[in-house]
Amino acid sequence: MTGNDRGAVAVAEDCRRVYRSDVRAARRRTLGRIRKTPVFHTSVAGPTGPVPVTLKLEYLQHGGTFKVRGTLNALLTSTARTDQVVIASAGNAGIAAALAAAWLGKACTVVVPESAPHTKVAAMWSHGAEVLWHGTTYAEAARHATELAAERGALQLHAYDLPAVVAGAGVVGLELEDQVRGKPPVLVAVGGGGLVAGIAAALGRRRQVVGVEPVGMPALHAALLANRTVDVGGPGVGLDLLGATRVGEIALDIARRYDVPSLLVTEEAITAAREYLWREFRIVVELAGASALAAIQSGAYTPAPGERPVVVLCGANTDLGAL
């Protein structure tokens, strides 16, 4: 196989299903390299009064994002004989790839659209990545990343739609089993769907996993309605929130398998949730990181009597001046 062939094939790791066994293997593989992030039992303001919740503080992960879990797992499982990694990303996936590649002594190139936030690009640089701007959308950046990986014979990663990436993210679900008693539902923000899919694969039907999306970028919601992945969204805050305009095939498969619903929340509700986290707890997260909490505070999700839902706070790479 030539270097060009390796680059072209690496991104297309077979799109097999992801199961709890894959997530358990990812936990063993990444043990000692990834933080087991803490949980915090508290109450938050809801539409009609205080709501008991458990916050999973995943924003404390290395690189300020859950994505480093899946990226590291993908690099550790790859059989590609190359010391170069290429990925297209508008933000956190690029940070995760830069960080994981640096740990393993690999060179990393991140192709970002022109709209990529400076805060996240600066984080990629800080971990030693080469950053190349291409196009105005993630899709354009992804096409260029594919071309670049083929030219260089590099391993191309996908931000959310690779089995190893989903399995790595799912370790969050296994941690929750250890940390939280009972079987409370778990609310998770959805962008491309890697995190919600991974957690659902880990937990199966042991606990209800609920996806939360902005109304302007309802990628999973639209896919469940259409019974296939479809492009959604357009310019606006929604694009800045979670980036992906199409949910991953793996995420859709897992959502169908385990009946993962998608709740929609307004951009205003997400912004309010992020401001609340800062004001009440001095927790700093990006907008996407506050999406799951917005479902509770806006009333999009109403806990059953006696229920204490788990809310995953999944990312902290934001401009502090925006708070």
TIPA-779489 format. One line per field, with one value per residue (C-alpha): residue number from 1; residue in three letters; x, y negated, z. Coordinates in nm, 2 decimals. Layout:
BEGIN
i <- [NUM_...]
aa <- [Ala_...]
px <- [X_...]
py <- [Y_...]
pz <- [Z_...]
***
This chain:
BEGIN
i <- [1_2_3_4_5_6_7_8_9_10_11_12_13_14_15_16_17_18_19_20_21_22_23_24_25_26_27_28_29_30_31_32_33_34_35_36_37_38_39_40_41_42_43_44_45_46_47_48_49_50_51_52_53_54_55_56_57_58_59_60_61_62_63_64_65_66_67_68_69_70_71_72_73_74_75_76_77_78_79_80_81_82_83_84_85_86_87_88_89_90_91_92_93_94_95_96_97_98_99_100_101_102_103_104_105_106_107_108_109_110_111_112_113_114_115_116_117_118_119_120_121_122_123_124_125_126_127_128_129_130_131_132_133_134_135_136_137_138_139_140_141_142_143_144_145_146_147_148_149_150_151_152_153_154_155_156_157_158_159_160_161_162_163_164_165_166_167_168_169_170_171_172_173_174_175_176_177_178_179_180_181_182_183_184_185_186_187_188_189_190_191_192_193_194_195_196_197_198_199_200_201_202_203_204_205_206_207_208_209_210_211_212_213_214_215_216_217_218_219_220_221_222_223_224_225_226_227_228_229_230_231_232_233_234_235_236_237_238_239_240_241_242_243_244_245_246_247_248_249_250_251_252_253_254_255_256_257_258_259_260_261_262_263_264_265_266_267_268_269_270_271_272_273_274_275_276_277_278_279_280_281_282_283_284_285_286_287_288_289_290_291_292_293_294_295_296_297_298_299_300_301_302_303_304_305_306_307_308_309_310_311_312_313_314_315_316_317_318_319_320_321_322_323]
aa <- [Met_Thr_Gly_Asn_Asp_Arg_Gly_Ala_Val_Ala_Val_Ala_Glu_Asp_Cys_Arg_Arg_Val_Tyr_Arg_Ser_Asp_Val_Arg_Ala_Ala_Arg_Arg_Arg_Thr_Leu_Gly_Arg_Ile_Arg_Lys_Thr_Pro_Val_Phe_His_Thr_Ser_Val_Ala_Gly_Pro_Thr_Gly_Pro_Val_Pro_Val_Thr_Leu_Lys_Leu_Glu_Tyr_Leu_Gln_His_Gly_Gly_Thr_Phe_Lys_Val_Arg_Gly_Thr_Leu_Asn_Ala_Leu_Leu_Thr_Ser_Thr_Ala_Arg_Thr_Asp_Gln_Val_Val_Ile_Ala_Ser_Ala_Gly_Asn_Ala_Gly_Ile_Ala_Ala_Ala_Leu_Ala_Ala_Ala_Trp_Leu_Gly_Lys_Ala_Cys_Thr_Val_Val_Val_Pro_Glu_Ser_Ala_Pro_His_Thr_Lys_Val_Ala_Ala_Met_Trp_Ser_His_Gly_Ala_Glu_Val_Leu_Trp_His_Gly_Thr_Thr_Tyr_Ala_Glu_Ala_Ala_Arg_His_Ala_Thr_Glu_Leu_Ala_Ala_Glu_Arg_Gly_Ala_Leu_Gln_Leu_His_Ala_Tyr_Asp_Leu_Pro_Ala_Val_Val_Ala_Gly_Ala_Gly_Val_Val_Gly_Leu_Glu_Leu_Glu_Asp_Gln_Val_Arg_Gly_Lys_Pro_Pro_Val_Leu_Val_Ala_Val_Gly_Gly_Gly_Gly_Leu_Val_Ala_Gly_Ile_Ala_Ala_Ala_Leu_Gly_Arg_Arg_Arg_Gln_Val_Val_Gly_Val_Glu_Pro_Val_Gly_Met_Pro_Ala_Leu_His_Ala_Ala_Leu_Leu_Ala_Asn_Arg_Thr_Val_Asp_Val_Gly_Gly_Pro_Gly_Val_Gly_Leu_Asp_Leu_Leu_Gly_Ala_Thr_Arg_Val_Gly_Glu_Ile_Ala_Leu_Asp_Ile_Ala_Arg_Arg_Tyr_Asp_Val_Pro_Ser_Leu_Leu_Val_Thr_Glu_Glu_Ala_Ile_Thr_Ala_Ala_Arg_Glu_Tyr_Leu_Trp_Arg_Glu_Phe_Arg_Ile_Val_Val_Glu_Leu_Ala_Gly_Ala_Ser_Ala_Leu_Ala_Ala_Ile_Gln_Ser_Gly_Ala_Tyr_Thr_Pro_Ala_Pro_Gly_Glu_Arg_Pro_Val_Val_Val_Leu_Cys_Gly_Ala_Asn_Thr_Asp_Leu_Gly_Ala_Leu]
px <- [0.00_0.14_0.16_-0.12_-0.34_-0.28_-0.39_-0.70_-0.80_-0.72_-1.02_-1.25_-1.20_-1.49_-1.81_-1.90_-2.13_-1.99_-2.09_-2.02_-1.74_-1.56_-1.60_-1.47_-1.16_-1.11_-1.11_-0.84_-0.64_-0.65_-0.62_-0.37_-0.36_-0.71_-0.86_-1.16_-1.35_-1.55_-1.92_-2.09_-2.43_-2.62_-2.94_-3.00_-3.27_-3.55_-3.87_-4.06_-3.79_-3.47_-3.40_-3.16_-2.89_-2.55_-2.30_-2.04_-1.74_-1.60_-1.48_-1.19_-1.06_-0.71_-0.74_-1.07_-1.27_-1.40_-1.28_-0.93_-1.07_-1.17_-0.88_-0.63_-0.82_-0.82_-0.44_-0.37_-0.58_-0.46_-0.24_-0.13_0.25_0.29_0.40_0.17_-0.19_-0.44_-0.78_-1.04_-1.19_-1.36_-1.22_-1.22_-1.14_-0.83_-0.72_-0.77_-0.58_-0.29_-0.27_-0.30_-0.05_0.20_0.17_0.25_0.53_0.34_0.31_-0.04_-0.19_-0.54_-0.73_-0.97_-1.24_-1.19_-1.46_-1.26_-1.25_-0.91_-0.92_-0.94_-0.68_-0.44_-0.49_-0.40_-0.08_0.00_0.01_0.24_-0.01_0.03_-0.28_-0.40_-0.70_-0.91_-1.27_-1.55_-1.72_-1.62_-1.72_-1.47_-1.20_-1.27_-1.24_-0.90_-0.79_-0.87_-0.66_-0.37_-0.37_-0.35_-0.06_0.13_0.04_-0.09_-0.35_-0.67_-0.89_-1.26_-1.39_-1.68_-1.77_-1.50_-1.57_-1.26_-1.35_-1.70_-1.58_-1.33_-1.59_-1.81_-1.58_-1.76_-2.06_-1.86_-1.73_-2.09_-2.18_-1.90_-1.98_-2.36_-2.60_-2.92_-3.02_-3.07_-3.11_-2.80_-2.84_-2.57_-2.50_-2.51_-2.29_-2.17_-2.30_-1.97_-2.03_-2.40_-2.34_-2.04_-2.23_-2.53_-2.32_-2.16_-2.49_-2.72_-3.06_-2.93_-3.00_-3.18_-2.95_-3.10_-2.94_-2.98_-2.93_-2.98_-3.29_-3.07_-2.86_-3.08_-2.86_-2.97_-3.33_-3.35_-3.17_-3.42_-3.71_-3.57_-3.43_-3.10_-2.83_-2.92_-2.76_-2.91_-2.86_-2.72_-2.52_-2.58_-2.50_-2.61_-2.31_-2.07_-2.23_-2.17_-2.03_-2.15_-2.42_-2.48_-2.48_-2.25_-2.37_-2.25_-2.44_-2.76_-2.73_-2.68_-2.96_-3.20_-3.07_-3.11_-3.40_-3.20_-3.43_-3.32_-3.45_-3.42_-3.33_-3.30_-2.97_-3.09_-3.15_-2.80_-2.64_-2.84_-2.73_-2.36_-2.40_-2.58_-2.29_-2.04_-2.26_-2.36_-2.06_-1.78_-1.78_-1.65_-1.77_-1.82_-2.17_-2.19_-2.08_-2.39_-2.64_-2.75_-2.81_-3.02_-3.27_-3.34_-3.35_-3.57_-3.82_-3.73_-3.66_-3.87_-3.73_-3.97_-4.05_-3.75_-3.52_-3.18_-3.06_-2.70_-2.59_-2.26_-2.07_-1.84_-1.62_-1.43_-1.26_-1.41_-1.32_-1.34_-1.44_-1.77_-1.89]
py <- [0.00_-0.34_-0.64_-0.80_-0.49_-0.49_-0.85_-0.79_-0.48_-0.59_-0.81_-0.54_-0.30_-0.06_-0.22_0.08_0.05_-0.06_0.14_0.13_0.37_0.12_-0.15_0.08_0.15_-0.22_-0.27_-0.01_-0.15_-0.51_-0.44_-0.67_-0.90_-1.06_-1.23_-1.07_-1.39_-1.46_-1.50_-1.77_-1.71_-2.04_-2.22_-2.47_-2.71_-2.57_-2.72_-2.66_-2.64_-2.45_-2.13_-1.87_-1.77_-1.60_-1.79_-1.59_-1.82_-1.70_-2.05_-1.97_-1.71_-1.76_-2.03_-2.15_-1.90_-1.54_-1.50_-1.41_-1.08_-0.96_-1.11_-0.94_-0.61_-0.64_-0.70_-0.41_-0.17_-0.28_-0.04_-0.31_-0.33_-0.70_-0.97_-1.23_-1.31_-1.53_-1.64_-1.90_-2.09_-2.41_-2.39_-2.12_-1.82_-2.00_-2.08_-1.72_-1.59_-1.83_-1.73_-1.35_-1.36_-1.55_-1.28_-1.01_-1.20_-1.25_-1.56_-1.71_-1.93_-2.08_-2.22_-2.48_-2.69_-3.07_-3.10_-2.90_-3.09_-3.24_-3.10_-2.75_-2.80_-2.94_-2.63_-2.41_-2.61_-2.58_-2.20_-2.21_-2.17_-2.31_-2.50_-2.56_-2.77_-2.65_-2.74_-2.90_-2.59_-2.27_-2.06_-2.26_-2.21_-1.84_-1.79_-1.97_-1.76_-1.44_-1.56_-1.66_-1.33_-1.14_-1.36_-1.31_-0.95_-1.07_-0.92_-1.12_-1.15_-1.24_-1.48_-1.25_-0.97_-0.71_-0.40_-0.45_-0.82_-0.73_-0.45_-0.68_-0.95_-0.68_-0.62_-0.92_-0.69_-0.42_-0.68_-0.79_-0.43_-0.44_-0.79_-0.82_-0.58_-0.46_-0.50_-0.88_-1.00_-1.16_-1.48_-1.54_-1.82_-1.70_-1.84_-1.57_-1.32_-1.15_-1.22_-1.13_-0.82_-0.71_-0.75_-0.57_-0.28_-0.26_-0.27_-0.09_-0.07_-0.09_-0.46_-0.69_-0.91_-1.24_-1.45_-1.83_-2.05_-2.42_-2.48_-2.63_-2.32_-2.01_-1.76_-1.45_-1.57_-1.60_-1.27_-1.08_-1.24_-1.16_-0.82_-0.93_-1.19_-1.52_-1.87_-2.13_-2.48_-2.79_-3.10_-3.23_-3.14_-2.78_-2.72_-2.87_-2.65_-2.30_-2.33_-2.01_-2.05_-1.68_-1.42_-1.12_-0.78_-0.61_-0.85_-0.80_-0.42_-0.43_-0.68_-0.44_-0.14_-0.28_-0.53_-0.84_-1.14_-1.49_-1.79_-2.14_-2.45_-2.81_-2.99_-3.23_-2.95_-2.81_-3.16_-3.20_-2.86_-2.95_-3.28_-3.10_-2.85_-3.14_-3.35_-3.08_-2.84_-3.03_-2.75_-2.86_-2.66_-2.73_-2.76_-2.40_-2.30_-2.46_-2.31_-2.02_-2.24_-2.47_-2.19_-2.18_-2.55_-2.62_-2.34_-2.15_-1.86_-1.82_-1.57_-1.31_-1.35_-1.24_-1.23_-1.39_-1.40_-1.40_-1.70_-1.67_-2.00_-1.91_-2.19_-2.49_-2.65_-2.99_-3.35_-3.47_-3.81_-3.67_-3.60]
pz <- [0.00_-0.10_0.13_-0.07_-0.03_0.35_0.38_0.18_0.37_0.72_0.76_0.64_0.94_0.88_1.01_1.23_1.52_1.85_2.16_2.54_2.49_2.26_2.52_2.80_2.58_2.52_2.90_2.95_2.66_2.78_3.16_3.32_3.03_3.06_3.36_3.53_3.57_3.89_3.94_4.15_4.32_4.35_4.25_3.97_3.90_3.69_3.54_3.87_4.13_4.22_4.03_4.18_3.93_3.91_3.70_3.52_3.51_3.18_3.09_3.33_3.09_2.93_2.66_2.81_2.60_2.61_2.25_2.37_2.49_2.15_1.97_2.19_2.16_1.78_1.77_2.01_1.80_1.46_1.26_1.01_1.00_1.00_1.24_1.08_1.18_0.98_1.10_0.99_1.28_1.37_1.73_2.00_1.78_1.65_2.01_2.11_1.80_1.87_2.23_2.18_1.89_2.10_2.37_2.12_1.94_1.62_1.40_1.38_1.11_1.17_0.87_1.00_0.82_0.82_1.09_1.35_1.68_1.76_2.11_1.98_1.71_1.97_2.18_1.88_1.83_2.20_2.17_1.86_1.57_1.23_1.15_0.80_0.70_0.42_0.31_0.50_0.63_0.81_0.50_0.28_0.54_0.56_0.19_0.20_0.50_0.30_0.01_0.24_0.42_0.09_-0.03_0.29_0.36_0.70_0.93_0.89_1.19_1.19_1.46_1.56_1.32_1.37_1.59_1.80_1.86_1.97_2.19_2.36_2.43_2.57_2.87_3.02_3.05_3.23_3.48_3.55_3.64_3.90_4.03_4.04_4.22_4.07_3.71_3.65_3.29_3.13_2.93_2.67_2.41_2.05_1.78_1.54_1.80_1.91_2.28_2.30_2.09_2.30_2.63_2.49_2.37_2.71_2.91_2.66_2.82_3.17_3.18_2.95_2.75_2.61_2.34_2.35_2.05_1.95_1.74_1.47_1.44_1.51_1.34_1.54_1.56_1.18_1.12_1.35_1.16_0.82_0.92_0.76_0.82_0.66_0.65_0.88_1.00_0.85_0.95_1.31_1.67_1.62_1.39_1.65_1.92_1.80_1.45_1.28_1.02_0.99_1.27_1.23_1.09_1.40_1.62_1.43_1.45_1.83_1.88_1.69_1.88_2.23_2.16_2.23_2.19_2.08_2.27_2.12_2.31_2.19_2.16_2.42_2.67_2.61_2.66_2.98_3.11_3.05_3.23_3.51_3.56_3.58_3.81_4.05_4.05_3.88_3.62_3.28_2.98_2.61_2.47_2.36_2.71_2.86_2.62_2.83_3.13_2.92_2.86_3.23_3.30_3.00_3.07_2.76_2.99_3.31_3.56_3.71_4.08_4.29_3.98_3.98_3.61_3.52_3.31_3.12_3.09_2.80_2.69_2.83_2.53_2.52_2.51_2.87_2.75_2.62_2.97]
***
